[in-house]
Amino acid sequence: MNFRPSVEHVEPNFYLKECITALTNYLVNDVRDRDLMGLRIHNTKNVQDNVVGISFRRGGQLKPGVVWGVLGKVVQSNARFGLFDRLEVHLDHVRVPVGNGREKT
């Protein structure tokens, strides 16, 4: 999936943040709040970079600000990450069942 947010500024960090916001909103759009979700972001070109992981949390808690909070720290310490190479995003989704598993009588 290609995300192309409107680019009024040329600054790469701003563009990356816009892409992360659009991607996160897309991923959590149809997820129930009680379901669990986690993200793994991997730089495919520079294999020396570690995978950036966002731990499992409820769907309602996985917001763009949370994702950028984690990814922004990586970008600050490693300017190459995400600015020049291709990123892969893996979404882990666990659907939490409703009720206690008994049939309704």
Secondary structure, DSSP 8 states (H G I E B T S, - for coil): --------S--HHHHHHHHHHHHHHHHTTT--TTSEEEEEEEESS-TTS--EEEEEEEGGG--HHHHHHHHHHHHHH-TTTTTTS-EEEEEEEE---SSSS----
